[in-house]
Amino acid sequence: MSTRKRVVHVTTVHHPYDPRIYHKECMSLKSAGYDVTLIAQEAESGAQKEKSIRHIPVKTYKSRLKRMVFGTREAYKKARELDADVYHFHDPELLPVGWLLKTKHNHVIYDIHEDYITSILQKDYLSKPIRKLTAFAYKYVEKFFSRKMELCLAEKYYKDIYPRGYCILNYPTVNQTFVQHDRNQEPLEDKLLYTGNVSYVRGAQIHAKIPLIHDQVSVHLVGKCPGDLAEEMYDIVGDEIDRLKLEGVDRFIEKEDIEARYLSRNWLAGVALFPPTEHYKRKELTKFFEYMNAGLPVLCSNFPVWKEFVETYECGLAVDPYDGAQVKEAIDYLRDNPDEAKRMGENGKQAVMDKLNWHAEEEKLVAWYDQLTAEH
């Protein structure tokens, strides 16, 4: 590019070092020559470090309502001052902000991370009538505010909902340290790994029961977990609490720290035993690709999309998350057949290296931006 175009990514919900926003999209655009700024909450104390992207902080609110009112207003004011060529925002509550920022001289991109309609219908903190009303209202609010915006889709199936959207899939960056790591040098350990945010809909209660189902394995969860949920998980596992390890209670775990955990042990498998929900049944989980990149076999719920995925790439096992006998049988199979477990891990690693990686998505993202910014 002959001149550096100014790009501003905006989020009031996600962590400032969110893997998709910061490590993939912002870093890729900066490498391509764009002037990139991120407007996001300040990092927690202890998590702040020298970063490559200019970060303009907005105040963090514990109250959702205050964040949606005051955080949104602050984000709008700071974004408007930057007079960007492209505004790229990541939260549905920022739809009015994107609408206000849109002019005939810029582009606004709404990055859709989730199937928000389905997600709203699963919000436990709302009553069912309120969920239905909120989902109905959101559908029309989104349609109104986003009509002049570009839509960026993180999942393939979102195309069914947003036909005009452009897919920038949330595939992992290939970690060369993982690629070079040889799991054949050491025996597999009786330890299962889960990475990412810990919540009910992501199988927190199911994962907490694994030490009760199998008396030889421990489960390690590395990712932010609300303190009250952590206590509930400890209550579930009871006397086997020593075989349930939670790292990230009430705190965010950075991408670099999670990556270090992958290499810290010769894990038996990466787990994703989620309960069936409309939101997750159709998704290809980002953690699948991360487990695969690290050479771990995937042990996941047997949703049709997930089962087909692990069978296509021969990279893991899919079981009924509520059937303890099936879960135990799958764990035993991996323990009793370490060569096969390692083969599954290598298959997954190869699939990520060959095509399921951020490199191809990065090229699409940059080409899309180049096309958009060439128009003004």
C-alpha positions, 0 to 999 in steps of 0.5 A: 500500500502506498499510504498506511490506512488506519484501522480501529478494532473495537470491543468492550466485551473481549479481553484486549489480548483475545486470540482472534482479535489481537493475535490474529486479526490485529497482528495480521493487519499490522504485518500487512502494513495497516496502522492498527489501533485496538480499543478494549478494556484494560488488561488485568493487573499482572497481565499487562505487558509490552504489546505490538498493537496500540491499545486505547483502554476503556473502563471495565464494568462489572455490571453488564448494564453499565458496560452496555451504556457507559462502556459503549458510549466511551468506546464510540467517543474514542473511536470517532476521534481516530477517524479511521478508514475501517472500523472493525467491531466485535460485540453485538452491543456495539451495533449502534456504535458501528452505525454511528461511525459509518460514513460514505468515506469509511467501512465498518465491519461487524465481526460475528463471533457467535450465533447470537440468536441461539446464544441469547436463548441459552442465557441462564441468567434470563428467564425463558420468556425474556430470552425469547423476547430478547432474541426476537428483538435482537434479530431486528435490531441487528438487521437494522443497524448492520444493513450498511456494514460488512459482515465478518463470519467466524464460523462456516455455518453462519453463512446460513444465517448471514448469506452476504457475510464473508468468512474469516474462520477462527483457525489457529496460527501454526505454532512451530514449537508444537510442530517440532515437539515430538510426543514419541519421546516420552510415555503418555501421562494419565492427564487430560487437558481442557483449554479456554473459558470454563462455563456450564455450556462448555461442559464444566460439570461434565469435565469435573465428573471425569475423575469420578468416572475413571480412577486413573486420570486427572483433568486440568482446565486452563482458562478463566473460570468464575469462582462460584463455578470453580467451587461447584466443580470442586463439590462435584468431584468431592474426595477426588479433588486432587485430580481436578486442577483449575488454573484461571479461577477469576482471571484470564489466562493469556494465549502464551501461557496456555501454549506453554501448558500444552508443552508442559506434559505429555497429555493423554488427550484434549477434552471438549465434553460439552452438553448438547446445545444448539449454539455448539452442536454446529460449531467447529470448536477453535480448541479442536484446532489448538489441540490438533496443532499441539498433537493431542487427540481430541476427546469430544461430544458425539454431536454429528458435526463434531463426530464427522470432524474427528472421523474425517481427520482421524484425530480423536474420539467422539462419545456421549458426554452423559454416558460415563461408560462411554467416556471411560471406554474412550479414555481406556482406549487411549491409555491402552493404545498409546501408539494409536493415541499418538497417531491421532495426534499426528493426524490432527497436527498434519491437518492443521499444518496443511489447511486448518490454519490461520495463514489462509484466513490471514490472506483472505482478511488482508485481501478483503481489507485491501479491496475495501480500502481501495474503494476510498 
